[in-house]
Amino acid sequence: MAKIEIREAVPGDIPRLVEFLIKLDAHVAGVEADVLGLTRAGENQLRHRIESFIDEHGKLLVVAEGSDGQLVGMGNIHIWQFDDIWVNPERRGLRSGYIDDIWIEPEHRGGGLARRIVEALVNFAAEQEINELNLEYALHNPEAETFWSRLGFRPTGVRASASLADVREHLNGTLGKHGRGGTAKTDRKKT
């Protein structure tokens, strides 16, 4: 296997990184990348997002580059700081690192490349004096769950989503069943 270097992303990497983000989104959605149909505006938005990781302080985007110059993976981290609104010192100025967009081309998986990318991100977080790392992954992605749990990550909450139409339908069904939007208990007639 060719030697693969982990390095910081540079502007010349952006076209390939846009491809990686499209593949990652398709993977999470469980569809082929060509099904997504990225618009020109969407591509520009992805480019801008990548540029922000290259240019802005408190962010790091790394790539995995083969000896042939081909990029085969990526990952990023950004530092997030709570506003100083809390009285208790444990919460004031709390900073955490948010790991995102880890992608390894399928033919390069299983050889420790994702671990090396994460190691570079964790080293950056340590340099930024971060004590806590956060990330998200899809529930239907058992590879991600296994990978992250082996590195010590544990679920701490639930992120749920629904389409607006579905929620409205459920609300309308509830409203239709219980009347003016109250609960079944408040809409009952007293006997």
Backbone torsions as a table, in degrees:
resi	resn	phi	psi	omega
1	MET	NA	140.3	-178.9
2	ALA	-67.2	149.4	177.1
3	LYS	-67.7	134.7	-179.6
4	ILE	-119.3	127.8	-179.8
5	GLU	-101.3	138.8	172.1
6	ILE	-99.0	124.3	-178.7
7	ARG	-144.5	166.1	175.3
8	GLU	-68.9	144.7	177.8
9	ALA	-70.9	150.7	176.7
10	VAL	-126.9	161.8	-177.4
11	PRO	-51.9	-34.3	179.5
12	GLY	-64.3	-16.1	179.1
13	ASP	-81.3	-15.1	-168.8
14	ILE	-54.6	-47.3	-179.4
15	PRO	-56.6	-41.7	179.8
16	ARG	-69.4	-36.1	-179.6
17	LEU	-69.2	-32.9	173.3
18	VAL	-61.1	-43.7	176.8
19	GLU	-58.2	-44.2	180.0
20	PHE	-61.6	-43.0	-179.4
21	LEU	-64.9	-36.0	176.3
22	ILE	-64.8	-45.5	178.5
23	LYS	-62.9	-41.2	179.4
24	LEU	-62.8	-45.6	179.2
25	ASP	-62.5	-40.9	177.6
26	ALA	-64.1	-41.7	178.7
27	HIS	-60.0	-45.8	179.7
28	VAL	-64.8	-39.0	-179.4
29	ALA	-77.5	-13.7	-179.9
30	GLY	75.4	29.9	179.7
31	VAL	-129.9	169.2	174.1
32	GLU	-74.7	148.2	-175.7
33	ALA	-58.8	-36.8	-178.1
34	ASP	-69.8	-15.6	178.0
35	VAL	-71.7	-28.3	-175.5
36	LEU	-68.2	-36.7	176.8
37	GLY	59.9	65.2	-179.6
38	LEU	-63.7	132.2	177.3
39	THR	-80.2	167.5	176.4
40	ARG	-61.7	-42.3	178.3
41	ALA	-64.1	-38.1	177.6
42	GLY	-64.6	-41.0	177.7
43	GLU	-63.6	-41.8	177.7
44	ASN	-63.1	-38.6	178.2
45	GLN	-63.9	-42.9	177.1
46	LEU	-63.4	-42.4	177.9
47	ARG	-59.7	-45.1	179.7
48	HIS	-62.0	-42.3	179.0
49	ARG	-60.6	-45.1	179.3
50	ILE	-64.1	-44.2	178.9
51	GLU	-57.6	-37.3	-179.3
52	SER	-64.3	-32.9	178.6
53	PHE	-74.0	-25.5	178.6
54	ILE	-81.6	-35.4	-170.6
55	ASP	-97.8	-28.8	-169.1
56	GLU	-92.8	144.4	175.0
57	HIS	-67.7	145.6	178.3
58	GLY	84.5	9.6	177.8
59	LYS	-133.6	148.0	175.5
60	LEU	-142.6	131.5	175.0
61	LEU	-122.4	121.0	178.6
62	VAL	-114.4	154.8	177.6
63	VAL	-127.3	157.2	172.6
64	ALA	-106.2	119.7	-176.3
65	GLU	-119.7	126.9	177.6
66	GLY	-74.5	165.7	179.5
67	SER	-63.4	-17.5	177.1
68	ASP	-86.3	1.7	179.3
69	GLY	88.5	-3.7	-179.8
70	GLN	-81.2	134.4	174.6
71	LEU	-81.2	135.6	-177.4
72	VAL	-127.0	1.2	179.2
73	GLY	-171.5	167.9	-179.7
74	MET	-158.2	166.4	172.3
75	GLY	-171.6	154.7	179.1
76	ASN	-142.0	164.5	176.1
77	ILE	-145.0	142.7	170.3
78	HIS	-132.4	150.1	-177.7
79	ILE	-91.7	131.4	-179.2
80	TRP	-120.4	133.7	-178.8
81	GLN	-123.6	131.6	173.7
82	PHE	-68.3	144.9	172.3
83	ASP	-65.5	153.7	179.3
84	ASP	-81.4	66.1	-179.6
85	ILE	-105.4	-7.1	-174.9
86	TRP	-95.7	146.5	177.2
87	VAL	-79.6	-43.5	-176.8
88	ASN	-68.9	133.4	-174.3
89	PRO	-63.7	-23.2	179.5
90	GLU	-65.3	-26.8	-177.3
91	ARG	-98.8	-25.4	-176.4
92	ARG	-66.4	128.0	176.3
93	GLY	67.4	16.0	-179.5
94	LEU	-60.0	131.5	179.9
95	ARG	-123.0	140.9	176.8
96	SER	-137.4	159.9	176.6
97	GLY	-104.7	133.9	-180.0
98	TYR	-111.1	112.9	179.6
99	ILE	-88.3	136.5	-176.0
100	ASP	-152.0	164.5	170.7
101	ASP	53.4	47.6	173.4
102	ILE	-80.2	121.8	178.5
103	TRP	-139.4	130.6	173.1
104	ILE	-125.9	129.6	177.2
105	GLU	-57.1	138.5	-173.8
106	PRO	-50.5	-39.8	-177.7
107	GLU	-72.5	-6.2	179.4
108	HIS	-112.0	7.3	-179.4
109	ARG	-80.4	155.5	174.8
110	GLY	88.8	1.0	-178.4
111	GLY	-110.3	12.5	178.0
112	GLY	90.7	6.2	-178.0
113	LEU	-66.9	-43.1	178.1
114	ALA	-61.0	-40.5	178.2
115	ARG	-60.8	-40.9	179.0
116	ARG	-66.9	-38.4	177.3
117	ILE	-64.2	-46.9	179.9
118	VAL	-62.6	-37.8	178.2
119	GLU	-59.5	-41.4	177.5
120	ALA	-63.8	-39.7	179.3
121	LEU	-68.0	-41.0	179.1
122	VAL	-65.7	-39.6	177.0
123	ASN	-61.5	-40.7	176.2
124	PHE	-61.5	-44.9	179.0
125	ALA	-60.3	-40.8	178.9
126	ALA	-63.8	-40.4	177.3
127	GLU	-62.6	-29.9	179.4
128	GLN	-87.1	4.5	-179.5
129	GLU	58.9	45.0	177.6
130	ILE	-90.6	137.9	178.6
131	ASN	-104.9	-17.7	-174.7
132	GLU	-132.6	138.6	176.4
133	LEU	-116.7	142.7	179.0
134	ASN	-130.6	156.7	175.6
135	LEU	-164.6	170.8	174.9
136	GLU	-131.9	150.4	170.8
137	TYR	-149.0	156.8	-177.3
138	ALA	-72.1	139.6	178.5
139	LEU	-58.9	-31.3	-178.1
140	HIS	-87.5	19.5	179.3
141	ASN	-116.9	81.3	-176.9
142	PRO	-63.6	-28.0	176.2
143	GLU	-60.1	-45.4	-179.7
144	ALA	-65.0	-44.0	-180.0
145	GLU	-59.0	-45.4	179.6
146	THR	-63.8	-47.3	-178.7
147	PHE	-58.9	-51.1	-175.0
148	TRP	-70.4	-36.5	179.3
149	SER	-66.8	-33.5	176.8
150	ARG	-65.6	-22.2	178.2
151	LEU	-95.0	5.3	175.5
152	GLY	98.7	1.6	179.0
153	PHE	-78.4	138.0	178.2
154	ARG	-129.2	143.1	176.7
155	PRO	-59.1	137.3	179.9
156	THR	-123.1	-2.7	-178.6
157	GLY	-173.1	-175.4	179.3
158	VAL	-126.8	130.3	172.7
159	ARG	-108.3	117.8	-177.8
160	ALA	-114.7	152.5	177.6
161	SER	-141.2	155.4	177.2
162	ALA	-156.2	153.7	175.9
163	SER	-75.1	149.4	177.5
164	LEU	-56.3	-41.9	-179.2
165	ALA	-61.2	-41.7	179.0
166	ASP	-63.5	-43.6	-179.7
167	VAL	-64.4	-44.0	179.1
168	ARG	-61.8	-39.6	178.7
169	GLU	-62.3	-44.5	178.5
170	HIS	-65.4	-41.1	177.3
171	LEU	-63.1	-44.1	179.4
172	ASN	-64.6	-36.9	176.3
173	GLY	-64.1	-41.1	178.0
174	THR	-67.1	-43.1	179.8
175	LEU	-63.5	-41.6	179.6
176	GLY	-64.2	-34.3	-177.2
177	LYS	-78.5	-35.5	-172.5
178	HIS	-113.0	3.8	174.6
179	GLY	96.0	-123.4	-168.5
180	ARG	-79.4	15.8	178.8
181	GLY	100.5	-0.2	176.7
182	GLY	-82.3	-179.9	176.9
183	THR	-86.0	168.4	179.4
184	ALA	-58.6	-37.3	-178.3
185	LYS	-65.5	-43.1	-176.8
186	THR	-77.8	-18.9	-179.0
187	ASP	-91.8	-5.4	-178.7
188	ARG	-71.3	141.2	175.3
189	LYS	-77.5	142.4	176.4
190	LYS	-78.5	140.7	179.1
191	THR	-113.4	NA	NA
